[in-house]
Amino acid sequence: MARTAVFFHAHPDDEALLTAGTMAMLAAEGHRVVLVVATAGERGLADLPHGDELAEARTAELYASAAVLGVARVVLLGYGDSGLGEGGGVGDDRPENAFIDADIEEAAQRLAAVLREEGADLLTIYDPAGGYGHPDHVQVYRVGQRAAGIAGTPILLEATVNRDPLLRGLRLAQRFYRFPPEFDVRSFERAYSPGEVITHRVNVRRFARVKRASMAAHASQASGGGSDRTLAVMLRIPGPLYRLIFGTEWYVRRDLPPGTRRTHPFDDLPEAGAAARAVEEAAGEAG
């Protein structure tokens, strides 16, 4: 049975890094894949200046990535890119409509409207720490969690990375490549999620080429800042090593008991009748 999965991300290129393989897999299986992005990434590091020009370029890249992955619909919520302050915190010079400053209830209602319109069976967000801690990623968690509750979406997955094999892979890659100055492998010792809380390990090695093409679509993020960018380094990793590092995508589903191990996003999906009742109950509470 065809299902609908909505992937919620903070900026263009986030989908390529965290969930592209899963998105391509679900689309290939005949499911409807919808991509919702909070901002246009207009304050990201790039050769283009911050603002409308960068937003336009990154939006075009987003649509190119979505086409590669088989995404049926792209929704831009139109919030401002909050950027990163010194030390990775919230920047003082963020725009007035910065996503991090958005009212959570208002933003969640907007996302919930998409979930209801699509009859979504699944929503992906980030883990509570926002992966590596970007303020907009933390906001995705807050807004997405609330939106799933409003819409009664049956499955809520936190897209993350199992930091254990990530660290092993990065240390292996260090033997072959010199990472850019801003890339500190040690920072990943505190990022994402430990393996013990991961509930879903999705094998996407068959879609490694598609995932690489999704990354490559975000050309503006492969340069800028006067040094080689992390994305550019990732794109130069040889195929076999690339499949090893990026061949699994990880998720946490909090309503499953500890120790659960699943391999597909739609595993344990409630029966259609139960899902419909959940949506009706959520709609009644919202009313």
Order of alpha helices (4+ residues) and beta strands (2+ residues): beta-alpha-alpha-beta-alpha-beta-alpha-beta-alpha-beta-alpha-beta-alpha-alpha-alpha-beta-alpha
